[in-house]
Amino acid sequence: AIPSAQADLGITPENVQFDSRWKHIALAEEFASYGGLRRFPEGWTVATYPHLPSFIYGWAFLAPGVTLFDKVELAAHMEFTTFLGTLVATPAVVRLLVPRVRAHLSWVVRFCFPGFFLYDSSLSTGADHLGAFFVLPAFAMLVRFLRKLEWRYAVLMAIPLCGVGMTKYTCTTMTWPLFGAAVAVRGGWALWQKLRHKDLGALARNWFVGPATALVCLFAFTSVHWVKNWMWYGDPTYPTLYKHLALDPWTQDAAEMFEWGYKDFQFWRPDRNLKGVLESVGATFSFSFVPNDYRAYHGKV
């Protein structure tokens, strides 16, 4: 139980979501207690995911002479401060896209999405808001990079994109493909114009160097994650490549649990046909307005 006097001082620890209790904050406490990262010989898959939030929350658990309440409160306020940073960055991105618009109140739009007030999207000392923090600066650099595909802006774009990638795999799958598609289309168009002998100046010269620089930077800046997994477990994205690599540890029971107890039980995908494509495209617009949950629980409500 939390004394009411303490709970009134700020964000209540009772708001910490379930995933944070057993994963994000738990790993932060584990790393702080151990004194660094370590290999989990039992092959705990959760510990092999990207965990930038746990590293950040680890600062809270390194605080000396304080109680567990203080550490959790500090971690919660780290997330809250990061969220405020996202709100502050919103007007800057709006001005970048529409220079003459009055954008100082555009951050209010963030609260128009009902998903923000739901369990997994609220401020609950999780990982989502830390991943979102990097999206706006990455997008701002994408806009600048697409102008001439200069390699220096490719580096500046890759840094916050790796912040997204080092936060959660789901954050990565929601952002990296869109950024990659934008760069591929721009580079392909520049190459096409070059082959047609159109004078595009620096853009035509950078059609390959710029995208290639971004790709190399993404692999290099995230190497702290995937190289660690490769060395410790035999799979850079442990355990997803178990069919192709020799993982350690790994058993047949683990494979069945991963396929049927994790992927099939928790995740869903549309049919691989035109209907599925249209459903996926539509979901990019409706996901914030149509509540969903795991189909094994209550599903759509």
N, C-alpha and C positions, 0 to 999 in steps of 0.2 A: 504494500500500500504506500502511496505517496502522500506525505503530509500536505494538507491543503495550502499551507503557507508557502511551501516550495512550489507547488503546482501553479500558483497564481503569479509567480515571478516571470513566466514567459511561456514558450511553447511546451505543452505538457508532454512528457514521455509516453503517456497513454496513446498518443497519436502515432507512435512508431508502428509501421505496418508489419505484418507477419513476416514477409520476405526479409525485411531489414533485421528483424530480431534473430533470425537463424542464418542469415547470409551476410548482408552488407556490414552491419555493425558487429556481428559475431566474428567475421574475418578481421575487421579492424582491431578488435580486442585480441584476437589470436596473434596477429602480426606484432602488435605492441608487446604482448606478453613474451613471445618467442624472441623478439629483438630483430625481426626481419622476415623475409619470405622463406618458405621452406617447402620441400616436397612432401606431399601426403602419400605415404606408401600404400594406403588403402585405395588410392585412385579416386578420391572424392571429387567428382566432376565439377561440383559447384566452385571449388577452389581453383579450377583451371580456366574459369571464364575470365574475361576482362574485368578488372576490379579497381578502376581508378577511384570510384567513390569510397571504397574501403581504405585505399591509401590516404585519401583526404581525411576521412573520419578517424584514421589512425592517429592523426595529430591530437585529436581530442583525448584519445586513450593513452597518450604519452604524457598528459598533464599530471604533474606530481601532486600528492597531498590533497586530492579531491575525491569525492565519492562517485559511485557509479551513476547516480542521478546527475551530477555535474557533467560527467563525460557525455552522457546521452544528450543532455541539454545543449552542450557545446556543439555536438555533431548536428543536432537539429537546426541550430542557428547557422551553421555552415551552409546547410542546404538552403535555408531561408535567404541568406545573403546572396548565394548564387542565383536564386530565383529573382531577387531584386536586380541583379546584374542583367538578366535577360530582359526585364522590363525596361531598363535604362537603354539597352542596345536597340530596342524596337524602333524608336523614332529615328535613330541614325540610319537604319536600313531603309526606312520609308523615304527619308530625304535622299538617299542614294538613288532610289528608283524614280522618285518624283521630286526633283530638286526644289520646286517652287511651292510645294504644299506645306501647310502648317501642320507639322507632324508631332508636336510636343505632347499631345494627348492620345496618340495612336496606340500606346501601350495598353489602354483600356480594353482594346479588342481582345486581348488575351483572356479576359474574364467572360467573354461572350460564348465560349465553348463549354458546354455543360460537362464535358469529360474532365475538365479541370477540377471539378468538385467531387469526382468519384474516387473510390478507394485507391486504385493504383496510380492515379494522376495527381492526387492531392499532395500537399507538403507532409510527408510521412517518413522523412529520413531515409528515403530510398535512393534510387539511381537515376530516375528519369529526368528530373530537373537539372541534374548535373550534366547529363548528355545534351539536353536542350540548350544549355548555356553556350555550347560551342557552335550551335547550328547557325546563329545569326552572323557571327564573324566569319564563319566559313562561307556563308552565302554572299556576304559583302565582298570577300576576296574572289569568289567565283565570278561575280559581275565584273570586277576589275580584270580578272584573268582572261575572260572571254573576249575582251576587246582586241588584244593582239597576241594572246597566248604566250606571253613572256614568261620565261622560266622562273624569274624571281617571284612573280605572283603565284606561280604554281607551288612554290615552297610555302609561301604565306597562307595559301589555301589549304595545303596538306596538314599544316600544324593543328588548326582547330578541328579538321576532319578526323585526325588521329585522336583528338580529345573525345570525339563522339565514339570512335571505334574502340577506344580503351575503356569506355564506360559500360556498354552492354552490347551484346551481339544484336539484339532486336533494334537498338538505336542505329547500328551500322546498316542493317538491311533496309531501314526506312530512309536513309539518307545517301549512302554511298552510291547505290544504283542510279539515283536521280542526278547526282553530280557527275557521275561517269557518263551518263547518256548525254548530258548537256555538253560536256567537253568533247565527246566523240562526234556529236553532230557538228559542232563548231570546227573541229579539226578536219573532219571529212569534207565540210563545205569549203574550207580554205584550200585543201588539196585539190578539190575539183576545180576551183577557180584558177589555181596555179596551172593545172594541166590544160586549161583552156587559155592559158597565157594572159590571164587577167592580172593586172598590176595591183596587188593588195599590200605591197610593202612588207612590213615586219610580220604581219599576220600570215602571209604566204610562206615566209621563211621559217616561222615557228610552228607550222602545222604538226610537226612530229616532235620537236624538242620540248615544247611546252607540255603536252599530254604525257610524254615519256618521263619528264621530270616529276610531274605530279604522282605518277604511278610508282616510281622508284622511291620517292619520299614517303609514300604511304607504307610501303613495305619496310623501309628503314626505320621510320619513327615508331612503328608498332612492333618492331623486332623484340623489344623488351618483353613482350607478351608471348609471341609465338615461338621464339627461339627457346625460351624457358620451358614451354610445354614440350617442345621437341626433344630437348635434352633430358627432361625429367620423366616424360611419359611416352616418348616415341611418336607423338602426333602433335603437330603445331596447333591443331584445333581440337585437341582431345575432348571427347572420344569419337568425333564425327567421322574420322577416316579409318575406323577400325577394320573395314573390309579390305583396305589396301595397304595398311602398314602394320608392323608388329608392335602392338601396344604393351606397356608394362606399367601397372598390372592390367590384366584383362582375362575374362573367362567367357564361356558360352552363355552362362547365366547372365552375365553383365550385358551381353549383346541382346539377349531377349528382353531384359528389363529396359534397355535403352530404346529398343524399337517399339515394344508394346506397352510398357509401363510408363514411358515418358513421351515419346513422339506421338504415338497413336492416341494415347489417353488425353494429352493436353493440347495438341495442336490440330488444326484443321486447314484444309486448302480447298479451293474450288476445283471443279472438274477441269481437266486439261483440254478444253475446247473453246470455241468462240464465246459461249455463254460464261465460261469461267474467266476469260479475259475481260469481258464486259463487267462482270461482277467485281473483279479486282480493281479495275479502273474506277468504278463507281464508289468502291470502298474508300478510295483516297479522299473523297469529298464527304462521305457520310459517316466515317468512323467516329467523328467527334460528336455526332448527334444521335447515333443509334447505339444504345448501350448493348454490350455483348459481354459474355463471360464464357469460361470453359464449358464446352458442351456436356462434359461429365457432371457438371454441377447444375446450375439452373439455366445456362445458356442465355438466349435473348430475353430481356424483360422489358 
